[in-house]
Amino acid sequence: MDIKKDFPILEQKNIVYLDSGATTQKPIQVIKSIEEYYKNSNANPHRGAYSLSIEATEIYENARTKIAKFINAKSKEEIIFSKNATEVLNLIAYSYGMDNLKRNDEIVISIMEHHSNLVPWQKVAKVTGSKLNYMYINDEFEISDDEIESKITNNTKIVGIAHVSNVLGTVNNVKKIINYAHKKGAIVVVDTSQSIPHIKVDVQDLDADFLVFSGHKMLAPLGIGVLYGKKEILNKMTPFLMGGDMIEYVYEQETTFAPLPNKFEAGTQNVEGVIGLSAAIDYIESLGYEKIKEIEDDVVSYAIGQLSKLDYLDLYLTPNKENHSGVISFNIKGVHPHDVASILDSQGICVRSGNHCAQPLMRFLNIDSTCRASFYFYNSKDDVDKLVMALNKAYDMFKKYIKF
């Protein structure tokens, strides 16, 4: 089964792509779905009474229904389209956080959070007078049960948690966190941007209040994100953006808003992104999460084994394999990650270097940045071998300059 043949860029370029945590490559099926839409069905959904606009509306709304089923939402009205997970997290912070928090209420997030699930809560805390508290990780790069139960209190009103860390690959026990937070009367925002490409997500099983993800990390185009929210919560929230298609009636001094989901979808949406996301879901479901897990477990376990043999590397990942996803952060001791990434790039190896939009986590770990290899099902053990060869070359180039 040659999966790479479905990905034109991997077929045409002599590269090892290990940056799927930033954005995945796109299969030809997704690319063609967008092309077909523009060739045959392009019109503005919800805007016209003519047949082409009606057809575009049906395609757009059918995709919403598919996504609702994909994450097991009760209703398609609980699915809101956006630009990306960052925009969605801001929507929740402004439309829910600003209106529902007061002085001395508490927001709890993990030290692992991407800036997108951190900076908006800083803003909410400053404006409302609430407090922003953190759950910290232990020596195994995990959040302990004691940490969950000591940080989420009766004063906690919102908990924000990444399902999977984009730096460490740690799979957080979000179901336990949600259950405990609900006992304390808090709502929970789950960022599944790094998990949903790899792990089946069921919002009803998790009992998540809000759940967010970006399409571009799961084979879909850039510029499409999804908010899931429980209908009873979304109905009480005020819109984040104002404009066309999210209104019911507009008077000179007053406006009433459209029902869900339109209330949160102001202006013309990224219809091609929605079409691409629909096709990406078809591709993931045709392959199946079990197969994805099988491939990734094999390749990532091999990668951890091979990288662990390199005594010049520092690895940042939990030893509990069942709690680890497809992200491996590492550093060559004494060498800046940007220099390492540049050498790897000269060998056709694509990894990310930097703080990965997680500066508080980096400070907690007493480092500035890392290299990050993030795997997906189109990677292979051969890719790992090429990564190791390139790392050995980088180390050979720098070892005489390294000071410990």
Buried (B, 14 or more C-beta within 10 A) or exposed (E): EEBBEBBBEBEEEEBBBBBBBBBBBBBEBBBEBBEEBEEEBEBBBBEEEEEEBBBBBEBBBBBBBBBBEBBBBEEBBBBBBBBBBBBBBBBBBBBBBBEBBEEEBBBBBBBBBBBBBBBBBBBBBEEBEBBBBBBEBEEEBBBBEEBBEEBBEEBBBBBBBBBBBBBBBBBBBBBEBBBBBBEBEBBBBBBBBBBBBBBBBEBEEBBBBBBBBBBBBBBBBBBBBBBBBBBEBBEEBEBBBEEBBBBEEEEEEEEEBBEBBBBBBBEEBBBBBBBBBBBBBBBBEEBEBEBBBEBBBEBBBBBBEBBEEBEBBBBBBBEEEEBBBBBBBBBBBBBBBEBBBEBBBEBEBBBBBBBBBBBBBBEBBEBEBBBBBBBBBBBBEEBBBBBBEBBEBBBEEBEEEEEE
